[in-house]
Amino acid sequence: MNANTHRRAVKQARPATSAARASLPGQVVLVLQGGGALGAYQVGVYQALHEAGIEPDWVIGTSIGAINAALIAGNKAEDRLARLHAFWDHMEQQIPAGPFAWFGIGAMLSNMNTMTRGIPAFFTPNLAALRGAHASVGVESAAYYSTAPLRDTLNSLVDFAHIGECGTRLTVGAVNARSGAMRYFDSREAPLCVDHVMASGALPPAFPAVRIDGEPYWDGGIYSNTPIEAVLEDHPRRDSVIFAVNVWHQTGDEPESIWQVMGRQKDIQFASRADSHIAKQKQIHHLRHVIRELTQQIPASKRADAQVKELSSWGCGTTMHVAHLVAPRLDGEDHTKDIDFSTAGVRARWQAGYRDTLQMIERSPWQAPVDPMEGVIVHTLESR
């Protein structure tokens, strides 16, 4: 499905450009979870922001979220949506037509095709895997697929030199395969290249590790798939509106079959405690505001004391609005939803992200008065 088809498929009114951006109190941060094909929802979110004139100051992502983030930060604002369209056009897979579709197994066949043949612009079967699971082929080849095609695709669509020049900060999360430590590669600290994005999306055992500075890295999602923690712990702290885009569901119905259990387990694993991360940060930032208020009660003559300065430095008055967006469940989806690159699946998730974000922008909850003692305020859409 080409870009024009996507644009025709989204038939929502476009919000006023200047008013939406002016209403945002602080830097704009876009946080993108990992989730394979579910990442199409994130593109709909960005499209709504882009059309409202809201360009992120900082984009942070893991796995497919890192790929979408690089496509945004690695291009001029006027080119970003076209590059996202181009990438996802490469990803889409057609469901076989004919009698298979009539029996409702077209999507299953499409997923099987993806698993056996890969996606030409993303990954292809790794011949080294034919040597068997016990063959010592090295961490950079120990995977069922090769992601060499993704490297070429990203290099053709992302201007990595632009990331350091455009003013949009990019952060991607990956985990060290040896130490097990999570690391966030940040363009504010050092230049990023295609290897950093590839490492963030190197989900084992499907995809091979990517070596950076001599160390092998895997997809950060196996450690923490919700990179909002890096934003809320950033220094220096700044007033922010954080569009936290989740594609996995932390809560859900009780599963009644093994098939449903597999889907529920995957949701819980990759939701990565998103709600608890935010709840913890709400407590921490509340305490920081308490410290700030207590500092104001100290006589001015005492505030210059070195120990008082050290203790008061733990306080702050920043306000972080978290606009929490969660991709909806689609009818019939299961534990294979993250490889559902079918045109229908991509289109449905893209449209959902667009609609949800328009609704959030229309509400603009960050404009409402807030308790000065609260540092993190979470805004959610009403349940569907």
C-alpha positions in Angstrom: 0.0 0.0 0.0 1.6 3.3 -1.1 1.7 6.6 0.8 -1.3 8.0 -1.0 -3.4 5.0 -0.1 -2.5 5.4 3.5 -3.4 9.1 3.4 -6.8 8.3 1.7 -7.4 5.7 4.4 -7.1 8.2 7.2 -10.2 10.5 6.9 -10.0 12.6 10.0 -10.0 16.4 10.3 -6.6 17.9 10.7 -6.2 20.1 13.8 -4.9 23.6 13.7 -1.1 23.6 13.4 0.1 26.6 15.5 -2.4 26.3 18.4 -1.6 22.6 19.1 2.1 23.2 19.4 1.8 26.4 21.4 -0.3 24.6 24.0 2.4 22.1 24.9 4.2 23.1 28.2 7.8 22.0 27.7 9.8 19.8 25.4 7.9 17.2 23.3 9.2 13.6 23.8 8.0 10.6 21.7 8.6 7.2 23.4 8.2 4.1 21.3 8.0 0.5 22.5 9.3 -2.5 20.5 6.7 -4.8 18.9 7.5 -5.7 15.3 4.5 -5.1 13.1 2.6 -3.4 16.0 4.9 -0.5 15.3 2.5 0.6 12.5 0.4 2.2 15.4 3.4 4.4 16.2 3.5 5.8 12.7 -0.1 6.8 12.9 0.7 8.6 16.2 3.5 10.5 14.5 1.4 11.3 11.5 -1.2 13.0 13.7 1.5 14.9 15.6 3.1 16.0 12.4 -0.1 17.2 10.8 -0.8 19.2 14.0 2.6 20.9 13.7 4.0 19.0 16.7 7.5 17.8 16.0 9.3 16.0 18.8 12.4 17.4 20.4 13.4 14.0 21.5 12.5 10.5 20.2 13.4 7.4 22.1 12.7 3.8 21.1 13.4 0.2 21.4 13.4 -2.4 18.5 10.8 -1.3 15.9 10.4 1.8 18.1 14.1 2.5 17.5 13.6 2.1 13.8 10.6 4.4 13.6 12.5 6.8 15.9 15.5 6.9 13.6 13.3 7.5 10.5 11.9 10.5 12.4 15.1 12.0 13.8 17.2 11.1 10.8 15.2 13.2 8.3 14.1 16.8 7.9 10.6 17.4 9.3 9.1 17.8 5.8 10.5 14.4 4.7 9.8 12.3 7.8 6.3 11.0 7.0 7.3 10.1 3.4 10.3 8.1 4.8 8.1 6.3 7.3 5.6 5.5 4.5 8.5 4.2 2.3 9.8 1.9 5.1 6.4 0.4 5.9 5.6 0.0 2.3 8.6 -2.3 2.2 7.4 -4.2 5.3 3.8 -5.0 4.1 3.0 -8.5 3.0 0.0 -9.4 0.8 -2.3 -12.1 2.2 -2.7 -14.8 -0.4 -6.0 -14.6 -2.3 -8.3 -17.4 -3.4 -9.9 -20.2 -1.4 -7.4 -19.9 1.5 -8.8 -16.4 2.3 -12.3 -17.8 2.2 -11.5 -20.3 4.9 -10.0 -17.6 7.1 -6.4 -18.9 7.0 -5.0 -16.3 4.7 -3.4 -14.4 7.6 -1.9 -17.6 8.9 -0.4 -18.4 5.5 1.0 -14.8 5.3 2.7 -15.2 8.7 4.1 -18.6 7.7 5.5 -17.0 4.6 7.1 -14.3 6.7 8.7 -16.9 9.0 10.0 -19.1 6.2 11.1 -16.6 3.6 11.5 -13.4 5.7 10.8 -9.9 4.5 13.1 -8.9 1.6 13.8 -5.3 3.0 14.1 -6.5 6.6 15.4 -10.0 7.1 16.1 -13.2 5.3 16.8 -16.8 6.4 20.4 -17.2 7.8 22.2 -20.1 6.1 24.4 -20.5 9.1 21.4 -21.7 11.1 21.2 -24.8 8.9 24.3 -26.1 10.7 22.1 -26.6 13.8 21.4 -25.0 17.1 24.6 -26.3 18.6 27.0 -25.1 15.9 29.5 -22.5 17.2 29.1 -19.8 14.6 29.7 -16.7 16.7 27.3 -14.3 18.3 27.0 -12.2 15.1 25.8 -15.2 13.2 23.9 -17.2 15.9 20.4 -16.4 14.7 17.7 -17.8 12.4 17.7 -14.8 10.1 20.1 -12.3 8.7 19.2 -8.6 9.1 21.6 -7.4 6.3 18.6 -6.2 4.2 17.5 -4.0 7.1 20.9 -2.3 7.2 20.6 -1.4 3.5 17.0 -0.2 4.0 17.9 2.0 6.9 20.9 3.5 5.2 18.7 4.4 2.2 16.0 6.1 4.3 17.9 7.6 7.3 20.4 10.4 7.2 22.4 9.5 10.3 24.6 12.7 9.9 21.4 14.7 10.1 20.6 13.3 13.6 23.3 15.4 15.1 22.4 18.5 13.2 18.6 18.7 13.2 18.2 19.4 16.9 15.9 16.3 17.4 17.6 14.1 20.0 17.5 10.3 19.3 18.0 7.6 22.0 17.8 3.8 21.3 17.9 1.0 23.9 19.9 -2.2 23.6 21.2 -4.8 26.0 24.8 -6.1 26.3 24.7 -9.8 25.4 27.7 -10.5 27.7 26.9 -8.4 30.8 23.2 -8.3 30.5 23.2 -4.6 31.2 20.8 -2.2 29.5 22.3 0.7 27.6 20.7 3.7 26.0 22.7 5.1 23.1 22.0 8.8 23.0 22.8 11.3 20.2 23.2 14.0 22.8 26.2 12.0 24.1 27.8 10.7 20.9 27.0 10.3 17.2 24.7 7.4 16.4 24.9 5.2 13.3 23.0 2.4 11.7 24.6 -0.1 14.1 23.0 1.4 17.1 19.5 1.1 15.6 20.2 -2.4 14.3 21.4 -3.4 17.8 18.2 -2.1 19.4 16.2 -4.4 17.0 18.4 -7.5 17.3 15.8 -9.7 19.0 17.3 -13.2 19.7 17.3 -15.9 18.6 15.6 -14.6 15.5 18.1 -11.8 14.8 21.9 -11.8 15.4 23.7 -9.5 17.9 25.3 -6.3 16.6 28.7 -5.4 17.8 29.3 -1.8 19.0 32.7 -0.8 20.4 33.7 -4.4 20.5 30.7 -5.5 22.6 27.7 -7.5 21.3 24.3 -6.0 21.7 20.7 -7.4 21.5 17.3 -5.9 21.3 16.7 -3.8 24.5 13.2 -5.3 24.7 14.5 -8.5 26.3 15.5 -6.4 29.3 13.1 -3.4 29.2 10.8 -2.8 26.3 9.4 0.4 27.7 12.1 3.1 27.4 10.1 5.8 29.2 12.3 5.2 32.3 15.2 6.8 30.4 13.1 10.0 29.9 11.9 10.3 33.4 15.4 9.8 34.8 17.1 12.2 32.4 19.4 15.0 33.5 18.9 17.8 33.6 15.2 17.4 34.2 12.9 19.5 32.0 9.2 20.3 31.8 7.9 17.8 29.2 4.9 16.4 27.3 5.7 12.8 26.8 3.7 10.8 24.2 4.3 7.3 25.5 3.2 4.9 22.8 2.7 1.3 23.9 1.8 -1.5 21.6 1.5 -4.3 24.2 -1.2 -4.6 26.8 -0.2 -5.0 30.4 -3.7 -6.0 31.5 -6.1 -8.4 29.8 -8.7 -11.1 30.1 -8.0 -14.4 31.8 -6.8 -16.8 29.1 -8.8 -20.0 28.6 -6.6 -22.0 26.2 -2.9 -22.6 25.5 -3.2 -20.5 22.4 -4.6 -17.6 24.5 -2.0 -18.2 27.2 0.8 -17.7 24.6 -0.7 -14.4 23.6 -1.2 -13.2 27.2 2.3 -14.2 28.2 3.8 -12.2 25.3 1.8 -9.1 26.2 2.9 -9.2 29.8 6.6 -9.9 28.8 6.9 -7.0 26.4 4.6 -4.5 28.2 7.7 -4.5 30.5 6.0 -3.0 33.6 5.1 0.2 31.8 2.5 1.1 34.4 4.7 0.3 37.4 7.6 2.4 35.8 5.3 5.4 35.6 3.9 4.8 39.1 7.4 4.6 40.6 8.4 7.8 38.8 5.3 9.6 40.1 6.4 8.8 43.6 10.0 9.9 43.0 9.0 13.2 41.4 6.5 13.9 44.1 9.3 13.5 46.6 11.5 15.9 44.6 8.7 18.5 44.7 8.4 17.9 48.5 12.2 18.5 48.8 11.9 21.7 46.8 9.1 23.0 49.1 11.0 22.1 52.2 14.1 23.9 50.9 12.0 27.0 50.6 11.4 26.8 54.4 15.1 27.0 55.2 16.3 30.5 56.1 18.2 32.1 53.2 21.3 32.4 55.3 21.5 28.6 55.6 20.9 27.7 51.9 24.5 28.6 51.0 25.7 25.8 53.3 27.4 23.1 51.2 25.4 20.3 52.8 22.1 22.1 52.4 23.0 22.7 48.7 23.7 19.0 48.3 20.5 17.9 49.8 18.4 20.6 48.1 19.8 19.5 44.7 17.5 16.4 45.0 14.5 18.6 44.7 13.0 20.0 41.5 9.9 21.7 40.2 9.6 20.2 36.8 6.3 18.9 35.5 6.1 15.9 33.1 2.8 15.2 31.4 2.6 11.6 30.1 0.1 11.2 27.3 -0.3 7.5 27.4 -1.4 5.9 24.1 -2.0 2.1 23.8 -2.6 0.3 20.6 -6.0 -1.4 20.5 -6.5 -5.1 20.1 -7.6 -6.1 16.7 -10.3 -8.7 16.1 -8.8 -12.1 15.7 -5.2 -11.2 16.7 -3.1 -13.7 18.7 0.4 -14.2 19.8 1.7 -13.9 16.2 0.4 -10.3 16.0 3.9 -8.8 16.0 4.7 -10.5 12.7 1.4 -9.5 11.1 2.8 -7.3 8.4 -0.3 -7.8 6.2 -1.6 -4.8 4.5 -4.8 -4.9 6.5 -3.0 -5.3 9.8 -0.6 -2.4 9.1 -3.4 -0.2 7.9 -5.7 -0.9 10.9 -3.0 -0.2 13.4 -1.8 2.9 11.6 -5.3 4.4 11.5 -5.8 3.5 15.2 -2.7 5.4 16.2 -3.8 8.4 14.1 -7.3 8.5 15.6 -6.1 8.1 19.2 -3.5 10.9 18.9 -6.0 13.3 17.3 -8.3 12.6 20.2 -5.5 13.2 22.7 -4.5 16.5 20.9 -8.1 17.6 20.8 -8.4 17.1 24.6 -5.0 18.7 25.3 -5.2 17.6 29.0 -1.8 19.2 29.6 -3.5 22.6 29.6 -5.5 21.8 32.7 -4.3 23.1 36.1 -2.2 20.6 38.0 -1.3 20.0 41.6 2.1 21.8 42.1 3.2 18.9 44.3 2.9 16.4 41.4 5.8 16.0 39.1 4.4 13.4 36.8 0.8 13.6 35.5 -0.6 10.7 33.4 -3.3 11.3 30.8 -5.1 8.3 29.2 -7.8 8.0 26.7 -11.1 6.5 27.8 -11.5 2.8 27.4 -12.8 1.7 24.0 
